[in-house]
């Protein structure tokens, strides 16, 4: 009788494991036929929403390819840097992407994919000031006007490092660099890839500040609902794109 009970318990455990193995985020996505993708749409070259509502950017292209790889359709959900974590925890999307920095607060509520960017915070300023703000000390002066977008890592960095400089939290990340170009702000410290792109888009007006090295080092990745199967699938896709050069081609195209 004991042997029978033990065998039955083992059999129940195995069948239960099989039953619950598919009871996760990836299974939900495949059952719905849709993967919901949260993105801010305000961060070139990764994610940008144009005046007509269309989304472009390297991570948008990646997300579309990821959905096809999973055999589902992509559904993009607009979020903001300030509300991203709350929206994610509320289940508004399955995955968040678009230049998202890996950090502890985000890792508490989801899984991060294999990173696709390694970067660091650097300053951008008007070209005539490209040698003026090369250190944190040079920026952190009462006469300097620092500008940041709200709720993201740029906002956090500025408030952690600048006590003397004035800090303006500007609500629209799409036109924030125009504030520097027009002389309404002096400098912004942001991800290096954004510094390089915005310098190209504002050629002759905005320039990368001549720092010896970035102020920080970090990685960008995709934030996923906690599910081992979903992480495995996204990681496999990401590694394939990284190894084949597919991701680099998408990012290079978005930098033009």
C-alpha positions as CSV (number, residue, x, y, z in Angstrom):
1,X,0.0,0.0,0.0
2,X,2.8,2.4,0.9
3,X,4.7,1.5,-2.3
4,X,1.5,2.2,-4.3
5,X,1.0,5.5,-2.5
6,X,4.6,6.6,-3.2
7,X,4.3,5.6,-6.9
8,X,1.0,7.5,-7.2
9,X,2.5,10.6,-5.5
10,X,5.4,10.5,-7.9
11,X,3.1,10.1,-10.9
12,X,1.0,13.0,-9.6
13,X,4.1,15.2,-9.2
14,X,5.2,14.4,-12.7
15,X,1.8,15.1,-14.3
16,X,1.5,18.2,-12.2
17,X,4.9,19.4,-13.3
18,X,3.9,18.9,-16.9
19,X,0.6,20.7,-16.4
20,X,2.2,23.7,-14.6
21,X,5.2,23.9,-16.9
22,X,3.2,25.7,-19.5
23,X,1.3,27.8,-17.0
24,X,3.5,31.0,-17.4
25,X,4.0,34.2,-19.3
26,X,5.2,32.5,-22.5
27,X,2.3,30.1,-22.5
28,X,-0.1,33.1,-21.9
29,X,1.5,35.0,-24.8
30,X,1.3,32.0,-27.2
31,X,-2.3,31.3,-26.2
32,X,-3.3,34.9,-26.8
33,X,-1.3,35.1,-30.0
34,X,0.0,38.5,-29.0
35,X,3.0,39.8,-27.1
36,X,2.4,43.2,-25.5
37,X,5.5,45.4,-25.6
38,X,5.9,48.4,-23.4
39,X,8.0,51.3,-24.8
40,X,8.4,55.0,-24.3
41,X,8.7,56.0,-27.9
42,X,10.9,59.0,-27.0
43,X,14.4,57.5,-27.1
44,X,16.2,57.4,-30.4
45,X,17.8,55.2,-31.7
46,X,16.0,52.5,-29.8
47,X,12.3,53.5,-29.7
48,X,10.7,56.6,-31.3
49,X,7.0,57.5,-32.0
50,X,6.6,59.8,-34.9
51,X,3.9,62.5,-35.4
52,X,1.8,60.0,-37.3
53,X,2.0,57.5,-34.4
54,X,4.3,55.1,-36.1
55,X,7.1,53.5,-34.0
56,X,10.7,53.2,-35.3
57,X,14.0,52.3,-33.8
58,X,16.4,49.4,-33.4
59,X,14.5,47.9,-30.5
60,X,11.1,48.3,-32.3
61,X,12.6,46.4,-35.3
62,X,13.9,43.8,-32.8
63,X,10.5,43.5,-31.1
64,X,8.8,42.8,-34.4
65,X,11.3,40.1,-35.2
66,X,11.0,38.6,-31.7
67,X,7.2,38.4,-32.1
68,X,7.6,36.6,-35.4
69,X,10.2,34.3,-33.8
70,X,7.7,33.4,-31.1
71,X,4.9,32.9,-33.6
72,X,2.7,35.8,-32.3
73,X,1.8,39.4,-33.2
74,X,3.4,42.4,-31.5
75,X,1.2,44.9,-29.7
76,X,3.0,48.1,-28.6
77,X,1.9,49.8,-25.5
78,X,3.0,53.4,-24.7
79,X,4.6,53.9,-21.3
80,X,6.8,56.6,-19.7
81,X,10.1,56.3,-17.9
82,X,8.3,57.5,-14.7
83,X,5.5,55.0,-14.9
84,X,7.2,52.1,-16.6
85,X,7.7,49.9,-13.5
86,X,4.1,50.5,-12.2
87,X,2.7,49.8,-15.7
88,X,4.8,46.6,-15.8
89,X,3.7,45.5,-12.4
90,X,0.1,46.2,-13.4
91,X,0.4,43.7,-16.2
92,X,0.0,46.3,-19.0
93,X,2.7,44.6,-21.1
94,X,4.7,41.3,-21.1
95,X,8.1,42.9,-22.1
96,X,9.5,46.4,-21.9
97,X,12.3,47.6,-24.2
98,X,13.8,50.7,-25.8
99,X,17.1,51.5,-24.2
100,X,16.3,50.2,-20.7
101,X,19.2,50.1,-18.3
102,X,19.6,47.0,-16.1
103,X,19.2,48.0,-12.5
104,X,18.2,46.4,-9.2
105,X,14.8,48.1,-8.9
106,X,13.7,46.7,-12.3
107,X,15.3,43.3,-11.6
108,X,13.1,43.0,-8.5
109,X,9.9,42.9,-10.6
110,X,11.0,41.1,-13.7
111,X,13.7,39.2,-15.5
112,X,16.3,40.9,-17.7
113,X,17.2,39.3,-21.0
114,X,20.7,38.9,-22.3
115,X,22.0,42.6,-22.7
116,X,22.3,44.0,-26.1
117,X,24.1,47.3,-25.3
118,X,27.0,48.1,-23.0
119,X,27.3,51.9,-22.5
120,X,27.9,54.7,-20.0
121,X,26.7,58.1,-19.1
122,X,28.3,61.0,-20.9
123,X,27.6,64.8,-21.2
124,X,26.3,66.6,-24.3
125,X,26.5,70.4,-24.7
126,X,26.6,73.1,-27.3
127,X,29.7,72.6,-29.4
128,X,31.4,75.8,-28.1
129,X,31.2,74.2,-24.6
130,X,32.4,70.7,-25.5
131,X,35.6,71.1,-23.4
132,X,33.8,73.0,-20.6
133,X,31.9,70.2,-18.8
134,X,34.4,67.3,-19.0
135,X,34.1,66.4,-15.2
136,X,31.3,66.1,-12.7
137,X,32.9,68.9,-10.8
138,X,32.9,71.2,-13.8
139,X,29.2,70.5,-14.3
140,X,28.2,70.9,-10.6
141,X,28.4,74.6,-10.4
142,X,25.7,77.2,-9.5
143,X,26.0,78.8,-13.0
144,X,25.4,75.5,-14.9
145,X,21.9,74.5,-16.0
146,X,21.5,70.7,-16.2
147,X,18.5,69.3,-18.0
148,X,17.0,65.8,-17.6
149,X,14.0,63.8,-18.7
150,X,11.7,62.7,-15.8
151,X,11.8,59.4,-14.0
152,X,14.6,57.5,-15.7
153,X,18.2,56.9,-15.0
154,X,19.3,60.3,-16.3
155,X,17.0,61.9,-13.7
156,X,18.4,59.7,-10.9
157,X,22.0,60.3,-12.0
158,X,21.7,64.1,-12.0
159,X,20.0,64.3,-8.6
160,X,22.7,61.9,-7.1
161,X,25.7,63.8,-8.5
162,X,24.8,67.5,-8.8
163,X,24.1,69.6,-5.7
164,X,25.2,73.1,-6.9
165,X,24.0,73.1,-10.5
166,X,20.4,73.8,-11.2
167,X,18.5,70.8,-12.5
168,X,15.5,71.2,-14.8
169,X,13.3,68.1,-15.2
170,X,11.9,68.7,-18.7
171,X,8.8,66.6,-19.6
172,X,9.3,66.0,-23.3
173,X,12.3,63.8,-24.1
174,X,11.6,64.1,-27.8
175,X,12.7,67.8,-27.9
176,X,14.8,68.0,-24.8
177,X,18.0,68.5,-26.8
178,X,16.5,71.5,-28.5
179,X,16.5,73.2,-25.1
180,X,20.3,72.9,-25.0
181,X,20.7,73.9,-28.7
182,X,18.6,77.1,-28.1
183,X,20.5,78.1,-25.0
184,X,17.8,77.3,-22.5
185,X,19.9,74.7,-20.8
186,X,23.6,74.0,-20.8
187,X,24.3,70.3,-20.5
188,X,22.6,66.9,-20.2
189,X,24.2,63.7,-19.0
190,X,22.7,60.7,-20.8
191,X,23.6,57.4,-22.4
192,X,26.6,57.6,-24.7
193,X,24.7,56.2,-27.7
194,X,22.1,59.0,-27.3
195,X,24.9,61.6,-27.0
196,X,26.4,60.3,-30.3
197,X,23.1,60.3,-32.2
198,X,21.9,63.7,-31.0
199,X,25.2,65.2,-31.9
200,X,24.7,63.8,-35.4
201,X,21.1,65.1,-35.5
202,X,22.2,68.5,-34.3
203,X,25.5,68.6,-36.2
204,X,27.6,71.7,-35.6
205,X,25.3,72.8,-32.7
206,X,25.5,70.0,-30.1
207,X,28.7,68.0,-29.5
208,X,29.8,65.2,-27.2
209,X,31.7,66.7,-24.3
210,X,35.3,65.6,-24.3
211,X,35.4,63.4,-21.2
212,X,38.3,61.0,-20.6
213,X,35.9,58.2,-20.0
214,X,32.1,57.7,-19.3
215,X,30.9,58.7,-15.8
216,X,29.3,55.2,-15.4
217,X,29.2,51.8,-17.0
218,X,25.9,49.9,-17.5
219,X,24.1,47.5,-19.8
220,X,20.7,47.7,-21.6
221,X,18.4,44.8,-21.9
222,X,14.7,43.8,-22.2
223,X,12.6,43.6,-19.1
224,X,10.5,40.5,-19.1
225,X,7.6,39.0,-17.0
226,X,9.1,36.5,-14.6
227,X,9.0,33.2,-16.4
228,X,11.9,30.9,-17.1
229,X,10.5,29.8,-20.5
230,X,10.0,33.4,-21.7
231,X,13.5,34.4,-20.6
232,X,14.9,31.3,-22.4
233,X,13.1,32.1,-25.6
234,X,14.0,35.8,-25.6
235,X,17.7,35.1,-24.7
236,X,17.9,32.6,-27.5
237,X,16.6,35.2,-29.9
238,X,18.9,37.9,-28.6
239,X,22.0,35.6,-28.8
240,X,21.1,34.8,-32.4
241,X,20.8,38.5,-33.3
242,X,24.1,39.4,-31.5
243,X,26.1,36.5,-32.9
244,X,24.8,37.0,-36.5
245,X,25.3,40.7,-36.5
246,X,21.6,41.3,-36.9
247,X,21.4,43.5,-33.9
248,X,24.3,45.7,-35.0
249,X,22.8,46.2,-38.4
250,X,19.5,47.3,-36.8
251,X,21.2,49.7,-34.5
252,X,23.5,51.1,-37.2
253,X,20.4,51.7,-39.4
254,X,18.6,53.5,-36.6
255,X,21.7,55.7,-36.0
256,X,21.4,57.3,-39.4
